[in-house]
């Protein structure tokens, strides 16, 4: 089976875009792939955080991922800092990454421009740590959106360079596109992806928010001044977003769904109902896990142990191939 790696930062709760674009695919593919799913708390430190903020967010994120259906007996769910080889391998790969390569990363340019007072060196070099995250697990496939493809290409370049310098060490991974329906847009700004960092929460649906609030957000979603319902992301991004969400929530084709509507009101109402139906069992499971924190802790301990087995072997292979002096 193919090995799949995905990482997610513990910065705010999961939203509908995370669920439909990534997490649901992780859950559906359990048993068909070897899945490593990492809460990348070290990456969250690339921008200033309050003491304890990242730790609390990591536990909340783990709880939400488990509530969505990640099974710790079938997948490996763990926190990045619980496996020291991530940081250790990150340094080895940073030493095999060019300054110019990092300087070309568009995400660094975008994020650093928003941080006027302090830009950490970690924000600049974190693609090397991201490469370590992926390469530690002999990953074959990395599901990513368009905004992360540049980083996966860099990971591939680093792996090929390391293998050329020190001998065959890493599997060279491939970026794979998520399944259709994965691109969920902001309900108020449908040309932008749904995001935790949006200027307002009115366009973002959080998995743990009150479901009556969820329904209201969808019913207030931006459409356009026309009346025709059709799936056209370029000309009608708001309507296409609603159709895409409805299609993803009901496993139907968005373009085919458009033929069933002649007005925006019923489309919004049906989309709200479908999303509420999708989120209800997740919220029920989330409530159960909130009452049983030990089960979340146990799942993370199990995941870290499983991840460490593979990560330690890969790290030792890299160290041996470089020719560092072994301890003892």
C-alpha positions in Angstrom: 0.0 0.0 0.0 1.1 3.6 -0.6 2.2 5.7 2.3 0.4 9.0 2.7 1.6 11.9 4.9 -0.4 15.0 5.8 0.3 17.7 8.3 -2.0 20.3 9.8 -1.3 23.2 12.1 -3.0 23.6 15.5 -4.0 27.2 14.8 -7.8 27.5 15.4 -10.5 24.9 15.0 -11.1 22.8 11.9 -13.5 24.4 9.3 -15.7 22.9 6.6 -12.9 23.4 4.0 -10.5 21.3 6.1 -13.2 18.6 6.4 -14.2 18.4 2.8 -10.8 19.2 1.3 -8.6 16.9 3.4 -9.9 15.2 6.5 -12.7 13.3 5.0 -10.4 11.9 2.3 -8.0 10.8 5.1 -10.9 9.0 6.8 -12.2 7.4 3.6 -8.8 6.1 2.6 -8.1 4.3 5.9 -7.3 0.7 5.3 -6.4 1.4 1.6 -3.2 3.4 2.4 -0.7 3.7 5.2 -1.6 7.1 6.7 0.6 9.3 8.9 -1.3 12.4 10.1 0.7 14.9 12.0 -0.3 17.9 14.1 2.6 20.1 13.2 3.0 22.1 16.4 6.6 23.1 15.6 5.4 24.8 12.4 2.9 26.8 14.4 5.9 28.4 16.2 7.1 30.2 13.1 4.9 33.1 14.2 4.7 34.4 17.8 2.3 32.5 20.1 1.3 32.9 23.7 2.6 30.4 26.2 0.5 27.3 26.2 -1.5 28.3 23.1 0.0 25.7 20.7 -0.2 22.9 23.3 -3.9 23.6 23.9 -4.6 23.9 20.2 -2.9 20.6 19.5 -5.2 18.7 21.9 -8.2 20.4 20.5 -7.2 19.6 17.0 -6.5 15.9 17.9 -10.0 15.7 19.4 -11.6 17.2 16.3 -9.7 14.8 14.0 -10.8 11.8 16.0 -14.4 13.1 16.0 -14.2 13.3 12.2 -13.4 9.6 12.0 -9.6 9.1 12.1 -9.1 5.7 13.7 -5.9 5.4 15.7 -5.9 1.7 15.1 -5.8 2.2 11.3 -4.0 5.5 11.0 -1.1 7.1 12.8 -2.2 10.4 14.4 0.5 12.1 16.4 2.0 15.5 17.5 5.1 16.6 15.6 7.2 17.6 18.7 6.5 14.1 20.3 8.8 12.6 17.7 12.2 14.3 18.1 13.5 13.0 14.7 11.4 15.7 13.0 13.6 18.5 14.4 16.8 16.4 14.0 16.0 15.5 10.4 14.9 19.1 9.8 18.4 20.3 10.5 20.1 17.7 8.3 17.8 18.8 5.4 18.2 22.5 6.1 21.9 21.9 5.5 21.0 20.4 2.2 18.6 23.2 1.1 19.8 26.2 -0.8 19.2 29.8 0.4 18.0 30.7 -3.0 15.5 27.8 -3.0 14.0 29.0 0.3 14.0 32.6 -0.9 11.8 31.7 -3.8 9.0 30.2 -1.6 5.9 32.4 -2.3 4.4 31.5 1.1 7.3 33.0 2.9 6.9 36.2 0.9 3.2 36.4 1.6 3.4 35.6 5.3 6.5 37.7 6.1 4.8 40.7 4.4 2.0 40.5 7.1 4.5 40.4 10.0 5.9 43.9 10.2 7.6 43.8 13.6 9.2 40.4 13.7 9.9 37.8 11.0 11.4 34.6 12.4 14.2 32.7 10.7 11.9 29.6 11.2 9.3 31.1 8.9 12.0 31.3 6.2 13.5 27.8 6.7 10.4 25.8 7.7 10.1 24.2 4.2 13.1 22.1 5.2 11.3 20.9 8.3 8.3 20.2 6.2 10.5 18.1 4.0 11.7 16.2 7.0 8.1 15.6 8.1 7.4 14.0 4.8 10.6 12.1 4.1 10.8 10.5 7.6 8.0 8.2 6.7 9.1 6.9 3.2 6.1 8.8 1.9 4.8 8.0 -1.5 2.0 10.6 -1.8 1.3 14.0 -0.2 -2.2 15.3 -0.8 -2.0 19.1 -1.2 -3.7 22.1 -2.6 -2.2 24.4 -5.2 -0.7 26.7 -2.5 1.5 23.9 -1.2 2.7 22.3 -4.4 5.8 24.5 -4.5 6.9 23.1 -1.1 6.4 19.5 -2.2 8.5 20.2 -5.3 11.2 21.5 -3.0 10.9 18.4 -0.9 11.4 16.3 -4.0 14.5 18.3 -4.9 16.0 18.0 -1.4 15.4 14.2 -1.5 17.0 13.8 -4.9 20.0 16.0 -3.8 20.5 14.1 -0.6 20.3 10.7 -2.3 22.8 11.9 -4.9 25.3 13.2 -2.3 25.0 10.4 0.3 23.4 7.4 -1.4 19.8 6.1 -1.6 18.2 7.3 1.6 14.8 8.8 0.9 11.7 7.8 -1.1 10.9 10.7 -3.5 7.3 11.6 -2.8 4.6 12.9 -5.2 2.1 15.6 -4.7 -1.4 14.4 -5.4 -4.5 16.6 -5.8 -7.4 16.1 -3.4 -10.7 14.6 -4.7 -13.2 16.8 -6.5 -15.2 19.1 -4.3 -12.2 19.8 -2.1 -11.9 23.5 -2.8 -14.4 25.2 -0.4 -14.5 29.0 -0.7 -15.3 31.7 1.8 -19.1 32.2 2.0 -18.7 36.0 1.9 -15.7 36.2 -0.4 -16.1 33.3 -2.8 -13.0 34.0 -4.8 -10.9 33.2 -1.6 -10.5 29.8 0.0 -12.3 29.3 3.3 -9.7 30.0 6.0 -9.1 30.4 9.7 -7.3 33.6 9.0 -10.1 35.4 7.1 -10.9 38.9 8.1 -14.3 37.9 9.4 -15.7 34.6 10.6 -19.0 35.1 8.7 -17.6 33.3 5.7 -16.1 30.4 7.6 -17.9 27.4 9.0 -16.2 25.8 12.0 -17.0 22.1 12.7 -17.6 22.8 16.4 -19.7 25.9 16.1 -23.4 26.0 16.9 -25.3 24.4 14.0 -27.9 27.2 13.9 -25.1 29.6 13.4 -23.8 27.4 10.6 -27.2 27.4 8.8 -27.4 31.2 9.1 -24.0 31.7 7.6 -24.9 29.5 4.6 -28.3 31.3 4.1 -26.5 34.6 4.1 -23.8 33.5 1.6 -22.9 35.8 -1.2 -24.3 34.8 -4.6 -24.8 37.4 -7.4 -27.4 39.7 -9.0 -28.5 37.1 -11.6 -31.2 34.5 -11.0 -29.9 31.5 -13.0 -28.5 28.6 -11.0 -25.5 27.0 -12.8 -22.1 25.7 -11.9 -19.7 28.2 -13.2 -16.8 28.9 -10.8 -15.4 31.7 -12.9 -18.6 33.7 -13.7 -20.6 32.7 -10.6 -18.2 31.9 -7.8 -20.7 32.3 -5.0 -23.3 30.0 -6.6 -20.7 27.5 -7.6 -19.3 27.4 -4.1 -22.8 26.6 -2.7 -23.2 23.9 -5.3 -19.8 22.5 -4.6 -20.5 22.3 -0.8 -23.8 20.7 -1.4 -22.3 18.2 -3.8 -19.5 17.3 -1.5 -21.8 17.0 1.5 -24.2 14.7 -0.4 -21.7 12.9 -2.7 -23.3 14.4 -5.9 -22.0 16.2 -8.9 -22.3 20.0 -8.4 -23.1 20.7 -12.1 -25.9 18.1 -12.1 -27.3 19.6 -8.9 -27.7 23.0 -10.6 -30.4 21.6 -12.8 -32.6 21.0 -9.8 -32.7 24.7 -8.8 -34.2 27.8 -10.3 -33.7 30.1 -7.3 -30.9 30.8 -4.9 -33.1 30.5 -1.8 -33.9 26.8 -2.0 -30.2 26.1 -2.9 -29.0 27.9 0.2 -31.6 26.1 2.4 -30.7 22.7 1.0 -27.0 23.3 1.4 -27.5 24.4 5.0 -29.5 21.3 5.8 -26.9 19.0 4.1 -24.0 20.6 6.1 -25.9 20.4 9.4 -26.6 16.8 8.7 -23.0 16.2 7.9 -21.7 17.9 11.1 -24.2 16.5 13.6 -22.5 13.2 14.2 -19.1 14.8 14.3 -20.3 17.2 17.0 -21.9 14.3 18.9 -18.6 12.4 18.8 -16.7 15.6 19.8 -18.9 16.0 22.8 -18.1 12.4 23.9 -14.4 12.9 23.5 -14.5 16.2 25.5 -15.9 14.0 28.4 -13.1 11.5 27.9 -9.8 13.3 27.6 -7.8 10.2 28.5 -8.8 8.6 25.2 -7.4 11.5 23.2 -4.2 11.3 25.2 -4.0 7.6 24.7 -4.5 7.9 20.9 -1.7 10.5 20.7 0.7 8.3 22.8 0.0 5.3 20.5 0.5 7.4 17.4 3.8 8.9 18.6 5.1 5.4 19.3 4.1 4.1 15.9 5.5 7.2 14.2 8.8 6.9 16.1 9.4 3.4 14.9 9.5 4.5 11.3 11.1 8.0 11.9 14.0 6.6 14.0 14.9 4.1 11.3 14.8 6.7 8.5 16.8 9.2 10.6 19.5 6.6 11.5 19.7 5.7 7.8 20.4 9.3 6.9 22.9 9.8 9.7 24.7 6.6 8.6 24.8 7.6 5.0 26.2 11.0 5.9 28.8 9.3 8.0 28.3 11.1 11.3 30.0 9.5 14.3 27.6 7.1 16.1 27.1 7.6 19.9 28.9 5.3 22.2 
